[in-house]
Amino acid sequence: KTMSDQNIRVCVRFRPVNKVEVAAKNHKLVVHVANDHKSVTIGSSSKKSKTFQFDYIYPTGTEQEDVFQYSALPLVDNIMAGYNCTLFAYGQTGSGKTY
């Protein structure tokens, strides 16, 4: 099944460690993305961790253009074909939602 065949798809991107966190040298990564980029485990120990499934998880270094090409462009194509579409972007101010 291709992405354009689905009515709803959920894609996520986790931000990389920022300069302040790197400088503090006490940051701890608690987000672990599977190699298939479809599941993520959040938590620092196996007892406290939870795993979540998504249609796609972007690597932290993914460029905005790549997010657009994979997530938004298929919707634009469908809109141009006469379909109604919605793209819901949620995130922190300045995180690139309006690209």
C-alpha positions as YAML, in Angstrom:
chain: A
units: angstrom
residues:
- id: 1
  name: LYS
  ca: [0.00, 0.00, 0.00]
- id: 2
  name: THR
  ca: [1.48, 3.34, -1.00]
- id: 3
  name: MET
  ca: [1.19, 6.46, 1.12]
- id: 4
  name: SER
  ca: [-1.26, 8.00, -1.37]
- id: 5
  name: ASP
  ca: [-3.64, 5.06, -0.84]
- id: 6
  name: GLN
  ca: [-4.14, 5.88, 2.85]
- id: 7
  name: ASN
  ca: [-6.79, 8.22, 4.22]
- id: 8
  name: ILE
  ca: [-4.84, 9.09, 7.35]
- id: 9
  name: ARG
  ca: [-1.12, 8.91, 7.95]
- id: 10
  name: VAL
  ca: [0.87, 9.97, 10.98]
- id: 11
  name: CYS
  ca: [4.49, 11.01, 10.56]
- id: 12
  name: VAL
  ca: [6.68, 12.41, 13.33]
- id: 13
  name: ARG
  ca: [10.08, 14.02, 13.71]
- id: 14
  name: PHE
  ca: [11.93, 14.35, 17.00]
- id: 15
  name: ARG
  ca: [14.25, 17.28, 17.38]
- id: 16
  name: PRO
  ca: [17.97, 16.69, 17.79]
- id: 17
  name: VAL
  ca: [19.85, 17.58, 20.96]
- id: 18
  name: ASN
  ca: [20.30, 21.37, 20.97]
- id: 19
  name: LYS
  ca: [23.47, 23.38, 21.68]
- id: 20
  name: VAL
  ca: [22.49, 24.15, 25.27]
- id: 21
  name: GLU
  ca: [21.93, 20.47, 26.03]
- id: 22
  name: VAL
  ca: [25.22, 19.49, 24.40]
- id: 23
  name: ALA
  ca: [27.11, 22.19, 26.32]
- id: 24
  name: ALA
  ca: [25.59, 21.02, 29.62]
- id: 25
  name: LYS
  ca: [26.99, 17.53, 28.93]
- id: 26
  name: ASN
  ca: [24.31, 15.96, 31.08]
- id: 27
  name: HIS
  ca: [21.68, 15.28, 28.44]
- id: 28
  name: LYS
  ca: [20.24, 11.82, 28.10]
- id: 29
  name: LEU
  ca: [18.57, 10.49, 24.96]
- id: 30
  name: VAL
  ca: [15.29, 8.76, 25.76]
- id: 31
  name: VAL
  ca: [13.93, 8.46, 22.21]
- id: 32
  name: HIS
  ca: [15.07, 5.41, 20.26]
- id: 33
  name: VAL
  ca: [13.83, 5.09, 16.66]
- id: 34
  name: ALA
  ca: [13.76, 1.62, 15.10]
- id: 35
  name: ASN
  ca: [15.76, 1.00, 11.93]
- id: 36
  name: ASP
  ca: [12.58, 0.75, 9.85]
- id: 37
  name: HIS
  ca: [11.58, 4.32, 10.92]
- id: 38
  name: LYS
  ca: [8.11, 3.12, 11.91]
- id: 39
  name: SER
  ca: [8.35, 2.63, 15.68]
- id: 40
  name: VAL
  ca: [9.88, 4.58, 18.51]
- id: 41
  name: THR
  ca: [10.62, 3.58, 22.08]
- id: 42
  name: ILE
  ca: [10.53, 6.38, 24.62]
- id: 43
  name: GLY
  ca: [12.10, 5.89, 28.01]
- id: 44
  name: SER
  ca: [15.48, 5.34, 29.58]
- id: 45
  name: SER
  ca: [14.89, 1.88, 31.04]
- id: 46
  name: SER
  ca: [13.01, -1.18, 29.82]
- id: 47
  name: LYS
  ca: [10.64, -1.02, 32.80]
- id: 48
  name: LYS
  ca: [9.60, 2.57, 32.13]
- id: 49
  name: SER
  ca: [9.72, 2.60, 28.34]
- id: 50
  name: LYS
  ca: [6.81, 2.67, 25.90]
- id: 51
  name: THR
  ca: [6.84, 1.87, 22.20]
- id: 52
  name: PHE
  ca: [4.69, 3.69, 19.65]
- id: 53
  name: GLN
  ca: [4.01, 2.93, 15.98]
- id: 54
  name: PHE
  ca: [3.76, 5.53, 13.22]
- id: 55
  name: ASP
  ca: [3.53, 5.51, 9.44]
- id: 56
  name: TYR
  ca: [6.95, 7.11, 9.31]
- id: 57
  name: ILE
  ca: [9.45, 8.64, 11.72]
- id: 58
  name: TYR
  ca: [11.83, 11.16, 10.20]
- id: 59
  name: PRO
  ca: [15.43, 11.00, 11.36]
- id: 60
  name: THR
  ca: [16.33, 14.04, 13.52]
- id: 61
  name: GLY
  ca: [18.53, 15.56, 10.81]
- id: 62
  name: THR
  ca: [15.85, 15.45, 8.10]
- id: 63
  name: GLU
  ca: [15.63, 18.61, 6.00]
- id: 64
  name: GLN
  ca: [12.33, 20.49, 5.68]
- id: 65
  name: GLU
  ca: [12.28, 19.80, 1.94]
- id: 66
  name: ASP
  ca: [12.35, 16.05, 2.58]
- id: 67
  name: VAL
  ca: [9.46, 16.32, 5.05]
- id: 68
  name: PHE
  ca: [7.51, 18.31, 2.46]
- id: 69
  name: GLN
  ca: [8.22, 15.85, -0.35]
- id: 70
  name: TYR
  ca: [7.12, 12.83, 1.67]
- id: 71
  name: SER
  ca: [4.25, 14.23, 3.74]
- id: 72
  name: ALA
  ca: [2.80, 17.25, 1.97]
- id: 73
  name: LEU
  ca: [3.42, 16.91, -1.76]
- id: 74
  name: PRO
  ca: [1.11, 13.90, -2.18]
- id: 75
  name: LEU
  ca: [-1.66, 16.01, -0.60]
- id: 76
  name: VAL
  ca: [-0.95, 18.90, -2.97]
- id: 77
  name: ASP
  ca: [-1.22, 16.49, -5.89]
- id: 78
  name: ASN
  ca: [-4.59, 15.24, -4.57]
- id: 79
  name: ILE
  ca: [-5.85, 18.79, -4.09]
- id: 80
  name: MET
  ca: [-4.93, 19.61, -7.67]
- id: 81
  name: ALA
  ca: [-6.90, 16.51, -8.71]
- id: 82
  name: GLY
  ca: [-10.00, 17.90, -6.97]
- id: 83
  name: TYR
  ca: [-9.89, 16.12, -3.62]
- id: 84
  name: ASN
  ca: [-10.26, 17.71, -0.19]
- id: 85
  name: CYS
  ca: [-7.20, 17.28, 2.01]
- id: 86
  name: THR
  ca: [-5.97, 18.43, 5.41]
- id: 87
  name: LEU
  ca: [-2.44, 18.57, 6.72]
- id: 88
  name: PHE
  ca: [-2.24, 19.00, 10.48]
- id: 89
  name: ALA
  ca: [1.16, 20.08, 11.77]
- id: 90
  name: TYR
  ca: [1.75, 20.28, 15.50]
- id: 91
  name: GLY
  ca: [4.90, 21.41, 17.23]
- id: 92
  name: GLN
  ca: [6.86, 24.02, 19.09]
- id: 93
  name: THR
  ca: [7.03, 27.58, 17.78]
- id: 94
  name: GLY
  ca: [9.89, 27.90, 15.32]
- id: 95
  name: SER
  ca: [10.08, 24.16, 14.59]
- id: 96
  name: GLY
  ca: [9.35, 24.53, 10.86]
- id: 97
  name: LYS
  ca: [5.63, 23.80, 10.56]
- id: 98
  name: THR
  ca: [4.95, 26.54, 8.01]
- id: 99
  name: TYR
  ca: [7.57, 25.39, 5.52]
...
